[in-house]
Amino acid sequence: MPAEQKTSFPPWIMPLLSLVAGIIGSLVTFSYKYGTMEGKVSTNADKIETLRSDLNALRTDYQTDKTKRDAEAAARLASYEAARAAKMGELEQALNRLEKIPSPR
C-alpha cells in the first residue's frame, strides 16, 4: 500500500452534491421570497380593502349629493313654472283688457 493513499469518492458524488446544494439554495431563496411576498400580499389586501371602503363611502356621498341636487333642481323648476304661470296670467289679463277697448274706426 502506498503511503499517501487518498480516499476517493465516486465520480458521480460531486455533481450530486452540487445539485443538492443548488436545490437547497433554491428552496431557501423561494421560502424567503415567498415569505416576503406573503407580507406584501397581506399589506396590499389591507390597502385594497381600505380603498374599497373609501370608494363605497364616496359612492354613498355622491348619491346623497345627487339626490339633494335633483331635489333642488326640481324645486327651482317648480318655482320657474309657477313664475311663468303667473306671468302668463298677467299677460292674459292685459290681453283681455286690450280686447275690451274698442278699436278706432
C-alpha atoms as one frame of an Amber mdcrd trajectory, in Angstrom:
protein
   0.000   0.000   0.000   1.243   3.391  -0.847   1.904   5.758   1.986  -0.192
   8.593   0.579  -3.445   6.911  -0.147  -6.364   9.273  -0.577  -9.907   8.163
  -0.139 -11.504   8.699  -3.476 -15.111   9.456  -3.931 -17.085   8.034  -6.771
 -17.085  10.356  -9.770 -20.842  10.968  -9.542 -20.817  12.243  -5.958 -19.614
  15.818  -6.690 -22.293  16.604  -9.299 -24.867  15.078  -6.938 -23.683  17.236
  -4.025 -23.696  20.287  -6.280 -27.261  19.501  -7.356 -28.403  19.018  -3.746
 -26.735  22.300  -2.714 -28.462  24.069  -5.618 -31.838  22.640  -4.639 -31.355
  23.657  -1.002 -30.299  27.148  -2.059 -33.315  27.454  -4.332 -35.653  26.328
  -1.555 -34.157  28.821   0.873 -34.430  31.620  -1.679 -38.005  30.635  -2.563
 -39.075  30.457   1.068 -37.541  33.865   1.752 -39.164  35.427  -1.296 -42.462
  33.705  -0.567 -42.441  34.985   2.997 -41.660  38.495   1.784 -44.322  38.294
  -0.899 -46.840  36.957   1.598 -46.292  40.021   3.757 -46.660  42.293   0.734
 -49.828  40.489  -0.333 -51.426  40.924   3.078 -50.395  44.590   3.132 -51.822
  45.087  -0.350 -55.009  43.274   0.661 -55.403  45.707   3.559 -54.823  48.643
   1.202 -57.356  47.254  -1.252 -59.931  46.814   1.496 -59.321  50.381   2.704
 -59.665  51.727  -0.831 -62.822  49.678  -1.359 -64.427  51.068   1.807 -63.366
  54.615   0.828 -64.871  54.108  -2.619 -68.135  52.873  -1.131 -68.233  55.915
   1.169 -67.630  58.215  -1.805 -70.389  56.482  -3.770 -72.787  56.961  -0.870
 -71.818  60.638  -0.557 -72.232  61.104  -4.304 -75.675  59.502  -4.275 -76.723
  61.704  -1.333 -75.430  64.834  -3.069 -77.058  63.813  -6.346 -80.417  63.282
  -4.634 -80.056  66.688  -2.954 -79.141  68.371  -6.257 -82.053  66.691  -8.042
 -84.464  67.856  -5.329 -83.095  71.414  -5.552 -83.378  71.363  -9.340 -86.976
  70.123  -9.118 -87.802  72.893  -6.616 -86.196  75.502  -8.902 -88.113  74.161
 -11.871 -91.385  74.274  -9.923 -90.588  77.852  -8.892 -89.835  78.811 -12.501
 -93.036  77.123 -13.657 -95.052  78.996 -11.029 -93.429  82.299 -12.047 -94.087
  81.543 -15.716 -97.721  80.679 -14.993 -98.130  83.934 -13.013 -96.568  85.947
 -15.834 -98.796  84.172 -18.387-101.834  85.058 -16.209-100.774  88.710 -16.144
-100.281  88.736 -19.910-103.689  87.124 -20.471-105.335  89.735 -18.224-103.565
  92.512 -20.129-104.683  90.966 -23.410-108.275  90.711 -22.171-108.224  94.398
 -21.138-106.826  95.347 -24.531-109.508  93.306 -26.277-112.231  95.192 -24.366
-111.020  98.544 -25.658-112.921  99.425 -28.803-110.812  99.872 -31.844-110.935
 103.258 -33.510-112.553 103.285 -36.955
